[in-house]
């Protein structure tokens, strides 16, 4: 193997294309996606802390009660967070980071300040212009 085998493009070639576009600046879009990630990070922490585990919907005809927290709130918020990470990294030409194992779990283990620092590093190291 040569060094080229290890130095792949940051978005991998399957996710790259040249485009001409007219619309809001990608920096603006990336900033909105970042704010969404920050809010979703806070939302997941709030759900985990404040929603009781035993808060359930009405008991179904058969089987155990369904946990609102585990069956509805967390899966939806976690999916939004994972999708937001991929979108944010793609906008900043750093999509390869999204393939890191358990990236979303590691980011959710961060405090608000640690999460902000990680996002700052993406802003500094990435580029919305390619």
MARLUMSE-383058 format. One record per residue: x negated, y, z of N, C-alpha, C in turn. Coordinates in steps of 0.001 Angstrom, whole numbers, plus 524288, in hexadecimal, padded with zeros to 5 digits. Example, Ala and Ser with C-alpha at 12.3 -4.5 7.8 and 13.67 -1.06 7.14 Angstrom:
BEGIN
+-------+-------+-------+-------+-------+-------+-------+-------+-------+
:   nxx :   nyy :   nzz :  caxx :  cayy :  cazz :   cxx :   cyy :   czz :
+-------+-------+-------+-------+-------+-------+-------+-------+-------+
: 7CC7A : 7E9C6 : 81E78 : 7CFF4 : 7EE6C : 81E78 : 7CC70 : 7F31C : 81E78 :
: 7CDCE : 7F736 : 81BA8 : 7CA9A : 7FBDC : 81BE4 : 7CD9C : 8001E : 81EBE :
+-------+-------+-------+-------+-------+-------+-------+-------+-------+
//
This chain:
BEGIN
+-------+-------+-------+-------+-------+-------+-------+-------+-------+
:   nxx :   nyy :   nzz :  caxx :  cayy :  cazz :   cxx :   cyy :   czz :
+-------+-------+-------+-------+-------+-------+-------+-------+-------+
: 7FCBA : 7FB5F : 80000 : 80000 : 80000 : 80000 : 7FC93 : 804D9 : 80000 :
: 7FE6E : 808A5 : 7FD36 : 7FB92 : 80D91 : 7FD06 : 7FE29 : 81181 : 800A8 :
: 7FB88 : 815E5 : 80158 : 7FDAA : 81A07 : 804AA : 802D3 : 81C10 : 80278 :
: 8037F : 81BF1 : 7FD48 : 80861 : 81DC2 : 7FAE2 : 80D19 : 81A9D : 7FCA9 :
: 80C37 : 815A1 : 7FDF9 : 81082 : 81251 : 7FFC7 : 812B7 : 81436 : 804F9 :
: 80F8D : 816E8 : 8080D : 81147 : 818CC : 80D26 : 81328 : 81E72 : 80CFF :
: 8119E : 8215B : 8090B : 812F4 : 826E3 : 808B0 : 81776 : 827A4 : 804DF :
: 81BFE : 825F4 : 8067A : 820A2 : 8267E : 80346 : 822EB : 82BF2 : 803EA :
: 82602 : 82DAB : 80016 : 82897 : 832BF : 80097 : 82BF9 : 832D9 : 80586 :
: 82CB3 : 83769 : 807E1 : 82F99 : 837B7 : 80CD3 : 83548 : 835F8 : 80C69 :
: 8378C : 83612 : 807C7 : 83CF3 : 83463 : 80719 : 83D5A : 82F4D : 80419 :
: 838F8 : 82CE7 : 802DC : 838B8 : 8283C : 7FF9E : 83AFD : 8299B : 7FA43 :
: 838F3 : 82763 : 7F645 : 83A76 : 828F1 : 7F0FE : 8402F : 827C6 : 7EFB9 :
: 8428B : 82412 : 7F262 : 84802 : 822C5 : 7F157 : 84BAE : 8273A : 7F2D7 :
: 849E6 : 82AC6 : 7F622 : 84D37 : 82F06 : 7F7F5 : 84B7E : 8344E : 7F5DE :
: 848AD : 83460 : 7F196 : 846DB : 83955 : 7EF78 : 848B9 : 83A17 : 7E9EC :
: 84A43 : 83ED6 : 7E8CC : 84BC7 : 84056 : 7E38B : 84B05 : 84637 : 7E317 :
: 849B0 : 84802 : 7DE77 : 84956 : 84D9C : 7DD83 : 84ED0 : 84F94 : 7DC6F :
: 85035 : 853F4 : 7DEF0 : 85564 : 85627 : 7DE35 : 8550C : 85C05 : 7DDCE :
: 8588F : 85E27 : 7DAC0 : 85944 : 863C5 : 7DA7F : 85E91 : 864C8 : 7DCF5 :
: 85EC5 : 8683A : 7E0C2 : 863BB : 8690D : 7E373 : 864A8 : 86ED0 : 7E46E :
: 8698B : 8701F : 7E4FA : 86B2D : 87553 : 7E68A : 86EC9 : 87492 : 7EB2E :
: 86DC5 : 87758 : 7EF54 : 87108 : 876CD : 7F3F3 : 86E3D : 87908 : 7F8A4 :
: 8704E : 877E3 : 7FD3A : 86DC4 : 879DD : 801F0 : 8681E : 877EE : 80235 :
: 864A1 : 87B2A : 80426 : 85F2F : 87975 : 804B2 : 85ED7 : 87491 : 8081C :
: 85B74 : 870F0 : 806A7 : 85AFA : 86C15 : 80997 : 85912 : 86D0D : 80F30 :
: 8563B : 87145 : 81008 : 854AB : 872A8 : 8155D : 85966 : 873AE : 818D0 :
: 85D56 : 87641 : 81696 : 86231 : 87747 : 81965 : 86501 : 8722A : 81A95 :
: 86545 : 86EAD : 816B5 : 867CF : 8699A : 8176E : 864FA : 8667C : 81BA6 :
: 85FBC : 86670 : 81B6B : 85CA9 : 86389 : 81F49 : 85D8E : 865B6 : 824C3 :
: 85E0D : 86ADE : 82531 : 85EF6 : 86D41 : 82A58 : 86447 : 86B98 : 82C7C :
: 8683C : 86B38 : 82929 : 86D6C : 86987 : 82AE5 : 86D60 : 863C7 : 82C70 :
: 86A96 : 8608C : 8297F : 86A2D : 85B02 : 82ADD : 86749 : 85A6F : 83009 :
: 86342 : 85D9B : 830D3 : 86068 : 85D71 : 835D0 : 86413 : 85EC3 : 83A53 :
: 86727 : 862E2 : 839D1 : 86ACA : 86463 : 83E05 : 86EC3 : 86006 : 83F05 :
: 87073 : 85D68 : 83ADD : 873F9 : 858FD : 83B70 : 87154 : 854A3 : 83E89 :
: 86C65 : 85380 : 83D58 : 86983 : 84F79 : 84047 : 8690D : 850EB : 84606 :
: 867D6 : 855DA : 84715 : 8676C : 85794 : 84C86 : 86C97 : 856E4 : 84F63 :
: 870E4 : 85862 : 84CCE : 87608 : 857DC : 84F3D : 87785 : 85224 : 84FFB :
: 87661 : 84EDF : 84C2A : 877B5 : 84954 : 84C92 : 87476 : 846B1 : 850CC :
: 86F86 : 84834 : 85145 : 86C20 : 84634 : 8556D : 86E8B : 84776 : 85AC2 :
: 87036 : 84C5A : 85B68 : 872B6 : 84DF7 : 86054 : 877DA : 84B1B : 86138 :
: 87AE4 : 84A64 : 85D12 : 87FE0 : 847A9 : 85D87 : 87F24 : 8420C : 85F61 :
: 87B5D : 83F50 : 85D26 : 87A68 : 839DF : 85EB4 : 878C7 : 8399D : 86466 :
: 87564 : 83D36 : 8660C : 873D0 : 83D53 : 86B8C : 87881 : 83E62 : 86F14 :
: 87BEF : 841F1 : 86D70 : 88095 : 84329 : 87090 : 8844A : 83E7C : 870D2 :
: 88514 : 83BD6 : 86C7E : 8887E : 83732 : 86C7F : 8864F : 8331F : 8703C :
: 88138 : 83225 : 86FE8 : 87ED4 : 82E2B : 8734A : 87F32 : 82F9D : 8790C :
: 87EBA : 834A0 : 87A45 : 87ED1 : 8365C : 87FBB : 88456 : 83701 : 881D8 :
: 887DB : 83916 : 87EB6 : 88CD3 : 83AF4 : 880D0 : 89190 : 8378F : 87FB4 :
: 8915C : 83466 : 87BB4 : 895F6 : 83120 : 87A84 : 8956D : 82C0E : 87D97 :
: 89935 : 82AE5 : 880E4 : 898E4 : 8261B : 88402 : 898FA : 82139 : 8808C :
: 895EB : 81D57 : 88211 : 895C0 : 8186E : 87F2C : 89B06 : 815AF : 87F2D :
: 89E0A : 81681 : 8834F : 8A2FE : 813B8 : 883C2 : 8A7A1 : 816C9 : 88196 :
: 8A694 : 81B0B : 87EC3 : 8AAD2 : 81DF4 : 87C3D : 8AC70 : 81AE6 : 87760 :
: 8B107 : 81877 : 8779B : 8B2B3 : 814E8 : 87372 : 8B7D9 : 816A6 : 87113 :
: 8B8A9 : 814E2 : 86C45 : 8BDBB : 815AE : 869CA : 8C17E : 811C7 : 86C39 :
: 8C658 : 81219 : 86AD8 : 8CA1D : 80E52 : 86CDD : 8C861 : 808C3 : 86BAC :
: 8C9AA : 80532 : 86F1C : 8C807 : 7FFC5 : 86E74 : 8CA8F : 7FD72 : 86995 :
: 8C74F : 7FB39 : 8660B : 8C98C : 7F8C4 : 86168 : 8CCB8 : 7F3F1 : 862D5 :
: 8CFC3 : 7F201 : 85F15 : 8D31B : 7ED6E : 86003 : 8CFE9 : 7E8C4 : 861E4 :
: 8CB24 : 7E838 : 85FDC : 8C7C0 : 7E3FE : 861AB : 8C239 : 7E61E : 8622C :
: 8BF5A : 7E405 : 865D0 : 8B9F1 : 7E5A4 : 86693 : 8B960 : 7E9F1 : 86A94 :
: 8B495 : 7EB77 : 86B8B : 8B381 : 7EF69 : 86F87 : 8B4E1 : 7F4EC : 86DA0 :
: 8B55C : 7F8A5 : 8712C : 8B64B : 7FE11 : 86FAC : 8B1BE : 80015 : 86C52 :
: 8B2D5 : 803ED : 8691E : 8AEE7 : 8061B : 8659B : 8ACAE : 80B18 : 86804 :
: 8A780 : 80B3B : 868B8 : 8A4D6 : 80FBC : 86AF4 : 8A49D : 81430 : 86702 :
: 8A6CE : 8189B : 86866 : 8A6A9 : 81D37 : 86507 : 8A100 : 81ED9 : 86416 :
: 89DDD : 81EC6 : 86827 : 8985F : 82066 : 867CA : 89550 : 81CD9 : 8641D :
: 8959C : 817BC : 864FF : 89258 : 81400 : 8621F : 89474 : 812A3 : 85CB6 :
: 89980 : 812E7 : 85BFF : 89BCF : 81147 : 85706 : 89CF5 : 815CB : 85353 :
: 89DA1 : 81A90 : 85565 : 89F25 : 81EEE : 85215 : 89B3B : 82369 : 85232 :
: 89A37 : 82582 : 856CF : 8970D : 82A42 : 8571D : 89153 : 8296C : 855B1 :
: 88EB8 : 825CB : 8585E : 88926 : 82512 : 85761 : 887E3 : 8232C : 851D9 :
: 88A91 : 81F40 : 84FC1 : 88933 : 81D90 : 84A71 : 889A6 : 821F8 : 84665 :
: 88DB6 : 82522 : 846DF : 88E76 : 82965 : 84324 : 88A3F : 82D8B : 843BF :
: 88913 : 82F0C : 84894 : 88506 : 832FA : 84986 : 87FA2 : 830F0 : 847F5 :
: 87E86 : 82BF9 : 84906 : 87972 : 829BC : 8478E : 878D8 : 8297C : 8419F :
: 87D03 : 82820 : 83EE0 : 87CC5 : 82809 : 83927 : 87BBA : 82D8A : 8370A :
: 87E68 : 8316D : 83929 : 87D86 : 836D3 : 8377B : 877E1 : 83874 : 8387C :
: 875B7 : 836DA : 83CEE : 87053 : 83832 : 83E40 : 86C86 : 8359C : 83A79 :
: 86D32 : 83090 : 83982 : 869B9 : 82DC1 : 835E2 : 869F1 : 83017 : 8306D :
: 86EA4 : 8313A : 82E90 : 86F3F : 83386 : 82963 : 86CCD : 838EF : 82930 :
: 86D78 : 83BE9 : 82D5B : 86B29 : 8411D : 82D9D : 86542 : 840F4 : 82D81 :
: 862F2 : 83D36 : 8303D : 85D3B : 83CA6 : 8302E : 85B5B : 83B9C : 82AA4 :
: 85DE0 : 837F3 : 827F4 : 85C46 : 836AB : 8229D : 85CD6 : 83B6E : 81F09 :
: 86124 : 83E3B : 81F7A : 861F2 : 842DE : 81C3F : 85DFA : 8471E : 81D64 :
: 85CF2 : 847F8 : 82254 : 85933 : 84C03 : 823E2 : 853B3 : 84AB4 : 82200 :
: 85225 : 845D4 : 822AC : 84CF7 : 84439 : 820DE : 84CA4 : 84477 : 81AEC :
: 850C7 : 842FF : 81838 : 850CA : 8434F : 81282 : 85052 : 848F7 : 810B0 :
: 85339 : 84C84 : 81321 : 852E6 : 8520A : 811B0 : 84D6A : 85438 : 8127B :
: 84AB4 : 85230 : 8165B : 84570 : 85415 : 81792 : 84126 : 850CE : 81507 :
: 842A1 : 84D72 : 81150 : 83EED : 84A1E : 80E83 : 83BBA : 846B2 : 81230 :
: 83E59 : 8448E : 81617 : 83BC9 : 84118 : 819D4 : 83F1C : 83C3B : 81ACE :
: 841E9 : 83A85 : 816D9 : 84590 : 8362E : 81766 : 842F1 : 83120 : 81929 :
: 83DF0 : 83072 : 817F9 : 83B31 : 82BAC : 8198C : 83B72 : 82AE2 : 81F79 :
: 83BC5 : 82F1D : 82274 : 83C22 : 82EA0 : 82828 : 84129 : 82BF0 : 829D8 :
: 8453F : 82C50 : 826AB : 84A48 : 829F7 : 82812 : 849FE : 8240B : 82841 :
: 84610 : 821C3 : 825BE : 845A0 : 81C16 : 825C1 : 842C8 : 819FB : 82A8D :
: 840F4 : 81D78 : 82DEC : 83E6F : 81BB6 : 832BB : 84264 : 818C2 : 8360F :
: 840AD : 81469 : 83838 : 84426 : 81150 : 83B94 : 84600 : 81490 : 8402B :
: 84AD4 : 81413 : 84174 : 84D59 : 8167C : 845F5 : 84C67 : 81C5D : 8467A :
: 84BC0 : 81F28 : 84212 : 84AE6 : 824D0 : 84252 : 84F5F : 8277E : 84527 :
: 8542F : 82618 : 843CE : 858AA : 828A4 : 84647 : 858CF : 827AA : 84C28 :
: 85793 : 822DB : 84DD9 : 8577D : 821BC : 85377 : 8533B : 824DB : 8563B :
: 84EB5 : 82540 : 853B9 : 84A6D : 82844 : 85619 : 84BDF : 82E0C : 8567D :
: 84E64 : 83018 : 85270 : 84FED : 83599 : 8529B : 85431 : 83691 : 8569F :
: 857AF : 832CE : 85740 : 85BC8 : 83371 : 85B30 : 859A1 : 83307 : 860BD :
: 8552E : 83082 : 8615E : 852B7 : 8303A : 86686 : 85021 : 83570 : 867F4 :
: 84F7D : 838D5 : 86418 : 84D1F : 83DF2 : 86515 : 850E3 : 8418B : 86807 :
: 84EA4 : 844F0 : 86B1A : 851B7 : 8492B : 86D70 : 852EE : 84D21 : 86927 :
: 85623 : 850E6 : 86A57 : 85762 : 85508 : 86691 : 8526A : 857D0 : 864C9 :
: 84EEA : 8590D : 86870 : 84A0B : 85BBF : 86705 : 8467F : 85852 : 863B2 :
: 84619 : 8534F : 8650C : 842DB : 84FB9 : 861F5 : 84516 : 84F0E : 85C79 :
: 84A3F : 84EDC : 85C16 : 84CC3 : 84E6D : 85702 : 84BAB : 85343 : 853BB :
: 84BFB : 857CC : 85630 : 84AD1 : 85CB8 : 85375 : 8452D : 85CBD : 85184 :
: 8418A : 85ADE : 854AC : 83C0C : 85AA4 : 8530C : 83B5C : 8570E : 84E4F :
: 83E08 : 8528D : 84E3A : 83DAB : 84EF9 : 849D0 : 83FC3 : 85197 : 844E0 :
: 84445 : 8542F : 8455B : 84682 : 856E6 : 840DF : 842F3 : 85B51 : 83F05 :
: 84082 : 85E0E : 842B3 : 83CBD : 8622B : 84148 : 83837 : 85FE3 : 83E1F :
: 8364E : 85B50 : 83FB3 : 83200 : 858D6 : 83CD2 : 833B5 : 85760 : 83748 :
: 83888 : 8559E : 836AB : 83A85 : 85462 : 8316F : 83AD1 : 85967 : 82E35 :
: 83CC8 : 85D97 : 8308D : 83D0A : 862A0 : 82DD0 : 837A0 : 8646C : 82C06 :
: 833C9 : 863D9 : 82F77 : 82E7B : 8659B : 82E3E : 82BB3 : 8621E : 82A52 :
: 82C8D : 85D00 : 82AB7 : 829C8 : 8594E : 82755 : 82C85 : 85827 : 82231 :
: 83186 : 85968 : 821F4 : 83484 : 85838 : 81D44 : 8350C : 85CE0 : 819B2 :
: 837E4 : 85C11 : 81576 : 838D3 : 86048 : 811B4 : 83DEF : 85F2F : 80EDC :
: 84155 : 86315 : 80EA7 : 84638 : 8626D : 80BD0 : 84588 : 8638A : 805FF :
: 840F3 : 86556 : 80480 : 84002 : 86689 : 7FEF9 : 83CE9 : 86254 : 7FC30 :
: 83B82 : 85E38 : 7FEF3 : 838B6 : 859DA : 7FC85 : 8332A : 85A6F : 7FD41 :
+-------+-------+-------+-------+-------+-------+-------+-------+-------+
//
